[in-house]
Amino acid sequence: MRQASGIDQVLAVMGRALATVGGQPLASRPSPAEGLRDAAELSPEERRHAGALMRVNHVGEVCAQALYEGQALFAKDPAVRQLLNRSAHEEGDHLAWTRDRLDQLGARPSLLNPLWFAGAFVMGAVASRLGDPVSLGFLSETERQVEQHLAGHLEQLPPEDLKSRAIVAQMRIDEARHARDAESQGAVPAPAPVAKAMRAVAQVMTKTAYYV
């Protein structure tokens, strides 16, 4: 079997990018929302708000796929690449769960998903080029911030929206584990200015994705 060329790798990434942004992803695990009653009693405003929050979470999962793609592309240690691919697989479940929930709530994905994917891919690739420890530190900081973001969404989602809340709660558990895995693999903590800049970028993304 011939080794994949640079062009092969680029084409593979492009194919996965198209599937992430425009496809209907399939989960390998059952959705945490399965078996829970739907939020039929939500008011129109509560349903709109829940849909917007889940759109933000779906954007986060689009970005997660892109980040892991960029990081895995230049990872030097096979064990690091395996960790990235394993985490990306679980994030793929999140992508499918949030997309399904958007459909159930009558909400749409962000119109800017191609832009979010491209930007996140570049950030992941740059972090990876700086070395595996730095890349893992970037991953750990990202997941810690996402975990905090999801905790905030659990406070904002309508109490009656059991399906969305179950999905977000499981996502939060997974994100925390991904951060711990990166740290156990030798992650170098992100410098304070970098972490602050990451939070600023995330705030712009979340505020924009809530509406667009």
Residue pairs with C-beta under 8 A, 6 or more apart in sequence:
4 12
9 73
13 69
13 73
13 121
16 65
16 69
17 66
17 69
17 117
17 121
19 25
20 62
20 65
20 66
20 95
20 117
21 62
21 113
21 114
21 117
24 99
25 92
25 95
25 96
25 99
26 96
27 92
27 93
27 96
27 97
28 89
28 92
28 93
29 93
31 96
31 97
31 100
31 167
32 97
32 166
32 167
32 169
32 170
33 97
33 100
33 101
33 162
33 163
33 164
33 166
33 167
36 162
36 163
36 166
37 162
38 104
38 163
39 46
39 47
39 50
39 105
39 158
39 160
39 161
39 162
39 163
39 164
41 160
42 50
42 158
42 160
42 161
46 158
46 160
46 161
47 105
47 106
48 107
49 156
49 158
50 105
50 157
50 158
50 161
50 164
51 102
51 105
51 106
51 107
52 107
52 210
52 211
53 153
53 156
53 157
53 164
53 210
54 98
54 101
54 102
54 105
54 107
54 164
54 167
55 102
55 107
55 108
55 109
55 110
55 209
55 210
56 153
56 206
56 209
56 210
57 94
57 98
57 150
57 153
57 167
57 168
57 171
58 95
58 98
58 99
58 102
58 109
58 110
59 109
59 110
59 112
59 113
59 116
59 205
59 206
59 209
60 146
60 149
60 206
61 91
61 94
61 95
61 98
62 95
62 110
62 113
62 116
62 117
62 120
63 116
63 117
63 119
63 120
63 205
64 88
64 91
64 94
64 95
64 120
64 146
65 88
65 91
65 92
65 95
65 117
66 116
66 117
66 118
66 119
66 120
66 121
66 124
67 120
67 121
67 123
67 124
67 139
67 142
68 84
68 85
68 87
68 88
68 91
68 124
69 88
69 121
69 124
70 120
70 121
70 122
70 123
70 124
70 125
70 126
70 127
70 128
71 84
71 124
71 125
71 127
71 128
71 135
71 138
71 139
72 81
72 84
72 85
72 88
72 128
73 125
73 128
74 125
74 128
74 129
74 135
75 81
75 84
75 128
75 132
75 135
76 131
76 132
77 132
79 185
80 132
80 135
80 136
80 185
83 136
83 181
83 182
83 185
84 139
87 139
87 178
87 181
90 174
90 178
91 174
91 178
93 174
94 167
94 171
94 174
97 167
97 170
97 171
98 167
98 171
99 109
101 163
101 164
101 167
102 108
102 109
104 163
105 164
110 116
110 208
110 209
110 212
111 212
112 208
112 209
112 212
116 205
116 209
123 138
124 135
124 138
127 134
127 135
127 138
127 139
128 135
132 186
133 186
133 187
133 188
134 188
136 182
136 183
136 185
136 186
136 187
136 188
137 182
137 187
137 188
137 189
137 190
138 190
138 194
139 178
139 179
139 182
139 187
140 179
140 182
140 183
140 187
140 189
140 190
141 189
141 190
141 194
141 195
141 198
142 198
143 175
143 176
143 178
143 179
143 182
144 176
144 179
145 195
145 198
145 199
145 202
146 175
147 172
147 175
147 176
147 179
149 202
149 206
150 168
150 169
150 171
150 172
150 175
151 172
153 168
154 165
154 168
154 169
154 172
157 164
157 165
157 168
159 165
190 198
